[in-house]
Amino acid sequence: MLLDLFMTFFLIGFISFGGGYAIIPVIEMETVNHGWMTTQEFTDIIAIAGMAPGPIATNSAILVGYSQAGILGAVVSTLGIVFPSFILIIIIAVLFSKFYKNRMVEAAFYGLRPVVLGLIFYSAIKFAI
């Protein structure tokens, strides 16, 4: 059961993108297909996960894992959904540390500064209105 939880959430974390709310249908499909819970039970889990602090995808993985195997299931499910992102961040950090002094990389990051600043201002103005 624990290996199945880990592998399911690892694959969800590995192939899904677009944020927590975009991953919810994938988690629902896998949870229902494995017979871990019904669609109604999963809907209740999402309601709880949405109210809890933190990312909704991680919270839902925690709650699904807990419902199936207690605290250990929650830990395993959490590790499964977080591990792919962790691996990607480590790879990017290693590559960045090797190339951050490259002129092209420096220029790209220098060029991104006004874009990021513009997005921040846009968001601030959008929320202020």
Salt bridges, closest charged atoms under 4 A:
ASP4 OD1 - HIS34 NE2 3.58
GLU30 OE1 - HIS34 ND1 3.62
